[in-house]
Amino acid sequence: MRKGLAQGRQATIKFNAAVLKKLETDGYRFVQIKGLTMDKHFDYIEPHIMMLVPIKDLPTDQNNKDIYEPIDSSILQEWASEKDEHFEVVIASAN
């Protein structure tokens, strides 16, 4: 999955309040957060793009620990409503 995310953004949509509400009504409870640089390398310090990967349940395997945020979090609400962003926020769409 990491290689697929890092290779491009062809399967993404811009994140906003309507998309956040749709994810919630579709039963998604969390998003996995991936920070990417302009050249598509993972970076959480100075990201150019924040890619949110919707998931319904957190993984139980400790080897799959990562950064997750609940759909109803204040951080996601803020990102969805911001107009002047420091970085682009997109949702990885399901294929």
C-alpha positions as CSV (number, residue, x, y, z in Angstrom):
1,M,0.0,0.0,0.0
2,R,2.8,2.4,0.8
3,K,4.2,2.1,-2.7
4,G,0.8,2.7,-4.3
5,L,0.3,5.9,-2.2
6,A,3.7,7.2,-2.9
7,Q,3.6,6.7,-6.7
8,G,0.9,9.3,-7.3
9,R,-2.4,10.9,-6.6
10,Q,-4.5,9.8,-9.5
11,A,-7.0,8.2,-7.2
12,T,-7.6,11.1,-4.8
13,I,-10.3,13.7,-4.2
14,K,-10.0,17.1,-2.5
15,F,-10.9,16.9,1.2
16,N,-13.8,19.1,2.4
17,A,-16.7,19.1,4.8
18,A,-19.0,17.3,2.3
19,V,-16.5,14.5,1.8
20,L,-16.0,14.2,5.5
21,K,-19.8,13.8,6.0
22,K,-20.0,11.3,3.2
23,L,-17.3,9.2,4.7
24,E,-19.1,9.2,8.0
25,T,-22.5,8.2,6.4
26,D,-20.7,5.4,4.4
27,G,-19.6,3.8,7.7
28,Y,-15.9,4.9,7.8
29,R,-14.8,5.5,11.4
30,F,-11.1,6.5,10.9
31,V,-8.6,7.8,8.4
32,Q,-5.0,6.8,8.2
33,I,-2.9,9.9,7.7
34,K,0.0,9.9,5.3
35,G,2.2,13.0,4.8
36,L,3.9,13.3,1.4
37,T,6.5,15.6,0.0
38,M,6.3,17.2,-3.5
39,D,8.3,14.2,-4.8
40,K,6.0,11.7,-3.1
41,H,8.2,10.6,-0.3
42,F,6.7,10.1,3.2
43,D,7.3,13.1,5.5
44,Y,5.3,14.2,8.5
45,I,7.5,17.2,9.5
46,E,7.0,19.4,6.3
47,P,4.5,17.6,4.1
48,H,3.2,19.1,0.9
49,I,0.2,16.8,0.8
50,M,-1.7,15.1,3.6
51,M,-3.4,12.0,2.2
52,L,-6.2,10.5,4.2
53,V,-7.0,6.8,3.7
54,P,-10.5,6.0,5.0
55,I,-10.8,2.8,7.1
56,K,-13.7,1.3,9.0
57,D,-11.8,-0.5,11.7
58,L,-8.3,0.0,13.2
59,P,-5.9,-2.9,12.6
60,T,-5.4,-5.2,15.5
61,D,-1.9,-6.3,14.4
62,Q,0.7,-4.3,16.3
63,N,3.0,-4.3,13.2
64,N,0.4,-2.2,11.4
65,K,0.6,0.8,13.8
66,D,0.5,4.1,12.1
67,I,-1.1,7.5,12.5
68,Y,-5.0,7.3,12.6
69,E,-7.6,9.9,13.4
70,P,-11.3,9.3,14.1
71,I,-13.7,10.7,11.5
72,D,-15.4,12.9,14.1
73,S,-12.2,14.5,15.3
74,S,-11.8,18.3,15.6
75,I,-8.6,18.1,13.6
76,L,-10.4,16.7,10.6
77,Q,-13.3,19.2,11.0
78,E,-10.7,22.0,11.0
79,W,-8.9,20.7,7.9
80,A,-12.3,20.2,6.1
81,S,-13.3,23.8,6.7
82,E,-10.0,25.6,6.1
83,K,-9.7,27.7,2.9
84,D,-6.1,28.9,3.3
85,E,-4.2,25.6,3.9
86,H,-0.5,25.2,4.6
87,F,-0.7,21.9,2.8
88,E,-3.1,20.2,0.5
89,V,-5.4,17.6,2.1
90,V,-6.8,14.8,-0.1
91,I,-8.8,11.6,0.4
92,A,-7.5,8.3,-1.2
93,S,-10.6,7.1,-3.1
94,A,-11.5,3.4,-3.2
95,N,-10.9,1.5,-6.5
